[in-house]
Amino acid sequence: MLREFAAEREWEPFHTPKNLAMAVSGEAGELAAELQWSTPEESNELDAAARERVADEMADVLHYLVRMADVLDIDLIAAAMDKLARNRERFPVGEPETRRARPRR
């Protein structure tokens, strides 16, 4: 649907991996801005209007990320599953609390 949406608007020339990565970053910034001055407790208890704004920004991030995967011919679900499997090995259950709280690269 996103490929069709872009094609109908003749946006394909602009949907380069670089531009789409920048769009993901920009939308992630807009998502962060929605919660920027919230306390941790407030961010867990959003009112209906805030939830809708956050959901919209999350959708924008997802749309650009899916579009980028499409342009690069990357199976995003397979990539996510592979990454989770690698992270299970990197961060095994039972590691010290500090290691689990702040993963190292």
C-alpha positions in Angstrom: 0.0 0.0 0.0 2.9 2.4 0.8 4.5 1.6 -2.6 1.2 2.4 -4.4 0.7 5.5 -2.3 4.1 6.8 -3.3 3.7 5.8 -6.9 0.3 7.6 -7.2 2.0 10.8 -6.1 5.1 10.3 -8.2 7.3 10.3 -5.1 9.6 7.4 -6.1 12.5 9.7 -7.2 12.5 11.2 -3.7 12.3 7.8 -1.8 16.0 7.0 -1.8 17.4 5.1 1.1 19.2 8.3 2.3 16.0 10.4 2.2 13.9 7.7 3.8 16.5 7.3 6.6 16.4 11.0 7.2 12.6 10.9 7.3 12.6 8.1 9.9 15.0 10.2 12.0 12.8 13.3 11.7 9.6 11.5 12.5 11.4 9.8 15.5 12.3 13.3 16.7 8.6 14.3 16.4 7.7 11.2 18.4 10.2 12.1 21.1 9.0 15.7 21.2 5.5 14.5 22.1 6.9 13.0 25.3 9.9 15.3 25.9 8.8 17.1 29.1 6.7 14.2 30.5 7.7 12.4 33.7 8.1 8.7 33.3 4.7 8.3 35.1 3.0 10.8 32.8 4.4 9.0 29.7 2.7 5.8 30.9 -0.7 7.5 31.4 -1.4 9.6 28.3 -4.7 11.2 27.8 -6.7 10.4 24.7 -5.4 13.4 22.7 -1.8 12.7 23.6 -2.2 9.0 22.7 -3.5 10.0 19.3 -0.6 12.3 18.6 1.9 9.7 19.8 0.1 7.0 17.7 0.3 9.3 14.6 4.0 9.9 15.1 4.7 6.1 15.6 2.7 5.4 12.4 4.9 7.9 10.5 8.1 6.3 11.7 6.7 2.8 10.8 5.6 4.0 7.3 9.0 5.5 6.4 10.8 2.4 7.8 8.6 0.0 5.9 9.0 2.1 2.7 12.8 2.1 3.2 12.7 -1.7 3.5 10.7 -1.9 0.4 13.1 0.3 -1.6 16.1 -1.7 -0.4 14.3 -5.1 -0.8 14.9 -6.0 2.8 12.5 -8.4 4.6 12.0 -6.2 7.7 10.2 -9.0 9.7 13.1 -11.4 8.9 15.7 -8.8 9.8 13.9 -8.1 13.1 13.7 -11.8 13.9 17.4 -12.3 13.1 18.4 -9.3 15.2 16.3 -10.6 18.2 18.1 -13.9 17.9 21.5 -12.2 18.0 20.4 -10.1 20.9 19.3 -13.2 22.8 22.9 -14.4 22.5 24.5 -11.1 23.4 22.3 -10.5 26.4 21.5 -13.8 28.1 19.1 -14.1 30.9 20.8 -13.9 34.3 23.4 -11.3 33.4 24.1 -8.7 36.1 21.4 -6.1 36.3 23.6 -3.2 35.1 24.5 -5.1 31.9 20.8 -5.8 31.1 19.8 -2.2 31.9 22.3 -0.6 29.6 23.4 -2.9 26.7 26.9 -2.4 25.3 27.7 -2.5 21.6 
